[in-house]
Amino acid sequence: MEKATHIEVNNISESPNMLPVILTCPHDGDFIPADVPERQDPRCSERFTLIGDTHTTKLTNEIADNIYKLCKKHVYVEIGIIKRNRCDLNRSPECAYEKLPAHLKLPAKLCYYRYHNSILTKIKEIQHQNYFNHKLGMLIDIHGFLSTKEHTADIIVGTENGETLKAASQLDIDIKWD
């Protein structure tokens, strides 16, 4: 798996060289844990999919590297390692992986909670720092999709009509979307 040259896995530090920006990439992992079958139950989500996002790990790292080149400051990066057909890191725990005996679903569960706890740690670190005399931060969740047009790039900024912001209400964070 590619990673930005200036990012160390799970390295959280209070550094003036960090911007209050978190880049997350949940669906480009290629890790397939032993004994964890493909997800089968589409009842958990209207948009149930097993297909991962293509090249989003590379895109995420290139964005982080280019921000550093422009600003001489690092951003936080969290990249999911597990294959989406085994665990969907953007679903609730109940829908993220198959319901199996505890000893079989453990690797998927560990990947799921490691990813989310790492993001939460980064959010809390940003909350405890001041940027331009304000406590502010930005989380950018990077996804990919197949374009219906040849040789075009699309960028979509959205919150699924506010649905993706509901999870933040369960955390102790201020969130604003204008």
C-alpha positions as CSV (number, residue, x, y, z in Angstrom):
1,M,0.0,0.0,0.0
2,E,1.3,3.4,-0.9
3,K,1.6,6.1,1.7
4,A,2.7,9.7,1.8
5,T,6.4,9.9,2.5
6,H,5.8,12.4,5.3
7,I,3.1,10.5,7.1
8,E,3.8,7.8,9.7
9,V,1.1,5.3,10.5
10,N,-0.7,6.3,13.7
11,N,1.9,8.9,14.5
12,I,0.0,11.6,16.4
13,S,2.0,14.6,17.6
14,E,1.3,18.1,18.7
15,S,3.3,19.9,16.1
16,P,3.1,23.4,14.7
17,N,3.8,21.8,11.3
18,M,0.3,20.2,11.1
19,L,-2.8,21.7,9.5
20,P,-6.2,20.9,11.1
21,V,-7.1,18.7,8.1
22,I,-7.8,15.0,8.2
23,L,-7.9,13.1,4.9
24,T,-9.7,9.7,5.2
25,C,-9.8,6.9,2.6
26,P,-12.0,4.0,3.7
27,H,-12.5,1.9,0.6
28,D,-9.3,1.2,-1.2
29,G,-7.8,-1.4,1.1
30,D,-6.6,-4.8,-0.1
31,F,-6.2,-6.7,3.2
32,I,-8.3,-9.9,3.3
33,P,-8.4,-11.4,6.8
34,A,-8.4,-15.1,7.1
35,D,-11.8,-16.6,8.0
36,V,-13.7,-13.4,7.3
37,P,-16.2,-14.0,4.4
38,E,-17.5,-11.4,2.0
39,R,-20.4,-9.3,3.4
40,Q,-23.7,-10.7,2.2
41,D,-26.5,-8.8,3.9
42,P,-27.7,-5.8,1.8
43,R,-30.5,-5.1,4.2
44,C,-28.2,-2.8,6.2
45,S,-27.9,-0.2,3.5
46,E,-29.8,0.9,0.4
47,R,-26.4,1.4,-1.2
48,F,-24.8,-1.9,-0.3
49,T,-21.7,-2.5,-2.4
50,L,-18.8,-4.8,-2.2
51,I,-16.6,-3.0,-4.8
52,G,-13.8,-0.9,-3.4
53,D,-12.9,2.6,-4.6
54,T,-10.1,2.5,-7.2
55,H,-6.9,4.5,-6.7
56,T,-8.2,6.6,-3.8
57,T,-5.2,5.6,-1.6
58,K,-2.9,7.1,-4.2
59,L,-5.1,10.2,-4.6
60,T,-5.3,10.7,-0.8
61,N,-1.5,10.5,-0.5
62,E,-1.0,12.8,-3.5
63,I,-3.3,15.4,-2.0
64,A,-1.4,15.2,1.4
65,D,2.0,15.5,-0.4
66,N,0.8,18.5,-2.5
67,I,-0.6,20.3,0.5
68,Y,2.8,19.8,2.1
69,K,4.6,21.1,-1.0
70,L,2.4,24.2,-1.1
71,C,2.1,25.0,2.6
72,K,5.1,23.2,4.2
73,K,2.6,21.7,6.7
74,H,1.5,18.2,7.1
75,V,-2.1,16.9,7.2
76,Y,-3.5,13.9,9.1
77,V,-4.1,10.9,6.9
78,E,-6.1,7.7,7.8
79,I,-6.3,5.0,5.1
80,G,-8.4,1.9,5.6
81,I,-6.5,-1.3,4.9
82,I,-9.3,-3.9,4.8
83,K,-11.0,-4.9,1.6
84,R,-14.5,-3.3,1.4
85,N,-16.1,-6.7,0.6
86,R,-15.0,-7.9,4.0
87,C,-15.7,-4.7,6.0
88,D,-17.2,-1.4,4.9
89,L,-15.5,1.2,7.1
90,N,-18.2,3.8,6.4
91,R,-21.1,1.8,7.8
92,S,-22.3,1.3,11.3
93,P,-20.7,-1.6,13.2
94,E,-23.9,-3.6,12.7
95,C,-23.7,-3.3,9.0
96,A,-19.9,-3.1,8.4
97,Y,-19.2,-6.8,8.5
98,E,-21.0,-10.2,8.6
99,K,-22.5,-11.4,11.8
100,L,-20.3,-14.3,12.7
101,P,-19.2,-16.1,15.8
102,A,-17.0,-13.7,17.8
103,H,-13.7,-15.6,17.1
104,L,-14.3,-15.3,13.3
105,K,-15.3,-11.7,13.0
106,L,-12.6,-10.4,15.2
107,P,-10.1,-9.3,12.4
108,A,-12.8,-7.3,10.7
109,K,-14.0,-5.8,13.9
110,L,-10.4,-4.8,14.9
111,C,-9.8,-3.2,11.5
112,Y,-13.1,-1.3,11.8
113,Y,-12.5,0.1,15.3
114,R,-8.8,0.8,14.7
115,Y,-9.8,3.0,11.7
116,H,-12.5,4.9,13.6
117,N,-10.5,5.2,16.8
118,S,-7.6,6.6,14.9
119,I,-9.8,9.2,13.3
120,L,-11.3,10.1,16.6
121,T,-7.8,10.6,18.1
122,K,-7.0,12.9,15.3
123,I,-10.2,14.9,15.8
124,K,-9.5,15.2,19.5
125,E,-5.9,16.4,18.8
126,I,-7.2,19.1,16.5
127,Q,-9.8,20.1,19.1
128,H,-7.0,20.8,21.6
129,Q,-5.1,23.1,19.3
130,N,-5.8,26.6,18.2
131,Y,-5.4,27.6,14.6
132,F,-5.5,31.4,14.0
133,N,-7.0,31.7,17.5
134,H,-9.9,29.4,16.6
135,K,-10.5,25.8,17.2
136,L,-11.3,24.5,13.7
137,G,-10.7,21.5,11.6
138,M,-11.7,19.8,8.4
139,L,-12.3,16.1,7.7
140,I,-12.3,15.2,4.0
141,D,-13.5,11.6,3.3
142,I,-12.2,10.6,-0.1
143,H,-14.2,8.2,-2.3
144,G,-14.1,7.2,-5.9
145,F,-16.7,6.1,-8.4
146,L,-16.8,5.1,-12.0
147,S,-17.5,8.0,-14.3
148,T,-19.9,7.6,-17.1
149,K,-17.8,10.1,-19.2
150,E,-14.4,9.2,-20.7
151,H,-11.4,11.1,-19.5
152,T,-13.1,13.4,-17.0
153,A,-12.6,13.9,-13.3
154,D,-15.5,14.7,-11.1
155,I,-15.4,16.1,-7.6
156,I,-18.5,15.9,-5.5
157,V,-18.8,17.7,-2.2
158,G,-21.8,16.6,-0.2
159,T,-23.3,15.3,3.0
160,E,-26.0,13.0,1.6
161,N,-28.6,15.6,2.7
162,G,-27.0,15.8,6.1
163,E,-27.0,12.1,6.7
164,T,-23.2,11.8,6.9
165,L,-23.1,14.5,9.6
166,K,-25.3,12.6,12.0
167,A,-22.3,10.5,13.2
168,A,-20.6,13.7,14.4
169,S,-23.5,14.5,16.7
170,Q,-22.6,11.3,18.7
171,L,-19.1,12.7,19.2
172,D,-18.1,15.6,21.4
173,I,-17.3,17.8,18.5
174,D,-18.7,21.0,17.0
175,I,-19.7,20.6,13.4
176,K,-20.9,23.2,10.9
177,W,-21.9,22.9,7.3
178,D,-22.9,26.0,5.3
